[in-house]
Amino acid sequence: LGLTLAIYSAQFGRTFQDRSHIFKILPRSEKMAGNHLHNLIVRGQRGNIVQNFPSVEYDFVPDKLKMTSGDLVHIQWAGYNTNPAGRAGEGTDATDRNNFVQMAGNLDTSYPELID
């Protein structure tokens, strides 16, 4: 069986996007020892499904996260410094900023936690 690569040799050495990343895996601190660590990923882009094709609108993975007291969460969220024009969905064009807010009460309320 002969295998070949579909390579256009005039562009073989060119770089179109730098997708290289460097990361470190560090040991858990003493405070984290013995606690379950959950990975929460936010995927997708701002805008509606038509504007973001082939991506998706913002979504959490996993979409339901069951935790107990003392569990830890590692949140991975990437966004744009400037969102391309025409992908704002219901928001201001060319923006994509995010916040996390600790909520008070149970799932039936939507009030932010008061911080003294």
Secondary structure, DSSP 4 states (H G I P E B T S, - for coil): --------GGGTT--SS---------PPPGGGTT--EEEEEEESBSS-HHHHTTS-BSEEESSS----TT-EEEEEE---SSPPTT--TTS-TT-------PEES-TT--EEPP--
